[in-house]
């Protein structure tokens, strides 16, 4: 599955514990990454400073669902059930 252009759910719903340029402590769940544009595209996509955790994420129907709203719900739920 390819990412849905303009979705951005993976840049909002989950927490990211590794440093992100401009976010040295990562980001909490539910907060937009500062590199997510207003049209929900990653400004770091394809750039060497993009964190490995971000470039390693692969879109999959199980986590991305049928649309952006479902992706936000599923990724948010996964965040909650795996939070330590």
C-alpha positions in Angstrom: 0.0 0.0 0.0 1.2 3.5 -0.8 0.7 6.4 1.6 -2.3 8.5 1.0 -1.1 11.9 -0.1 -2.2 14.5 2.4 -3.1 12.0 5.1 -0.4 12.7 7.8 -1.9 10.4 10.4 1.4 8.8 11.1 2.8 12.3 11.8 0.1 13.1 14.3 -1.3 10.1 16.2 1.8 8.2 17.4 4.4 9.5 19.8 8.0 9.6 18.5 10.6 9.1 21.2 13.6 9.8 19.0 14.8 13.3 18.3 13.4 15.1 15.3 15.0 18.2 13.8 13.5 21.1 15.9 12.0 18.6 18.3 14.9 17.2 20.3 12.7 15.2 22.7 10.6 13.8 19.9 6.8 14.4 20.0 3.9 13.3 22.1 1.0 11.3 20.7 -1.7 13.4 19.2 0.6 16.4 18.5 1.4 17.3 14.9 5.1 17.0 13.9 6.4 20.5 13.2 7.5 19.2 9.8 4.0 18.3 8.7 2.9 20.9 6.2 -0.6 22.5 6.2 -1.5 20.1 3.4 -0.3 17.1 5.6 2.9 16.4 3.7 6.3 15.8 5.4 8.7 18.6 4.7 11.6 16.2 5.5 10.5 13.5 3.1 13.5 12.3 1.1 16.0 14.4 3.1 18.8 12.9 5.1 17.7 14.5 8.3 14.4 12.7 8.3 14.5 10.4 11.3 14.8 6.6 10.7 11.6 6.0 12.7 9.7 8.1 10.1 11.4 6.7 7.0 10.9 3.2 8.3 7.1 3.5 8.7 5.4 1.6 5.9 1.8 2.3 5.0 -0.4 -0.8 5.6 -4.2 -1.2 5.4 -4.2 -2.7 8.9 -2.9 0.6 10.5 -4.0 3.1 7.8 -7.5 1.8 7.4 -9.7 3.0 4.6 -9.2 6.8 5.1 -7.4 9.4 7.1 -9.9 9.4 10.0 -9.7 5.6 10.4 -5.8 5.9 10.3 -5.9 8.5 13.1 -8.2 6.2 15.2 -6.2 3.0 14.6 -2.8 4.6 15.2 -4.1 6.4 18.3 -5.5 3.1 19.6 -2.2 1.4 18.9 -0.4 4.2 20.8 -2.6 3.7 23.8 -2.3 0.0 24.0 1.4 0.0 23.6 2.2 3.0 25.9 4.4 2.1 28.9 
